[in-house]
Every structure is written in structure tokens, then in C-alpha cells.
Amino acid sequence: MEIAELAFTDGGLDVSMDAIAKWAGVGAGTLYRHFPTRDALVAAVLENHQPDLSAEAEVIQNNSVDSGAALERWLDAVSRWMRAYEGLPEPLRTALGEQDSPLRLTCQEVIDTTGEFLQAAQKDGHAREGLTGRNLYLATLAAAWALGTPSADGSTGHELDDLLRSGWRVDS
């Protein structure tokens, strides 16, 4: 698992499964027995980050007085999580449409937490009604994907963050 995480950190999700097996000092068959698909390996690596993301949600909930600021902090955390490895936004996007994807449960947990932060912000009048946690997740995913494209530049991240925030915030 640690080798796969290092491989994904260094080379993105395009690193071959055979290369990961070789770096781990095991045969490809051993790796495939434990992780039959790349998504299964990615899901396992992300599962190691899930407690960090869950802990971050708890810290945000406990330390934010303003539900709008809490939602903003959560979306920032989700965006960082989505950009942990080059190429990660694509399998996260695909997982939502595949019932048997090993990443689906992980994505759904993040969507559910996003929905909780959003509902609190909506209740307090900080976020527009009619939005869903799923759609905020997808918007954050789209921004994370865009940041990984060759056409993104130094201002892209800030501009997309501002655009995303202006989309869910209630004008004050």
C-alpha cells in the first residue's frame, strides 16, 4: 500500500500496476490477487486518507462558528483530497456511475459529509437553497480536474475557488 501511494505521488495514477508490483518486490499476480483492478488499489490508497479527511471534517465542525465558513473549509479539504494524486479526479468521477466501483463508497461518504455541511449552511442562510451535497461535490471535482489540465495556470485555482464559492453562497 505504501509503495502504491509513493508511486501515485511521484507518477500520478498512470503508473503501471506492474511497476508498482516491481517496486513493492512482489509479482504482478500477487498485486492483482489483492487488488484486481487499478480502482481497487486506488480505493485502498484513498482509504488510508479517509481517516484524515474524516478527522478534518470533525475539526472543521468543532472549530467553526459560522456554518458558511465551515462549508468553505470543507470544500477546500475535499479539493485537496481530490488532487492528492495526478489523475485522481477521473476515477472519482467514473466511480459515481458504476455500482460495483470500489471507489463508489468512498465518494458517497464524501458526498454525504458535503451534504451535512451544506444543509447547516443553508439552514443558517449562508448557502442557497436548492443545492445538493452531490452537486457541490461534482463542482469541486470539476474544479480539481481543471486544475490538473495543461491549460491551467497560476490563477486557475483561485478563480475556480471563487467561482465555486459564488455559486453556493447567498449574497450578503
Order of alpha helices (4+ residues) and beta strands (2+ residues): alpha-alpha-alpha-alpha-alpha-alpha-alpha-alpha-alpha
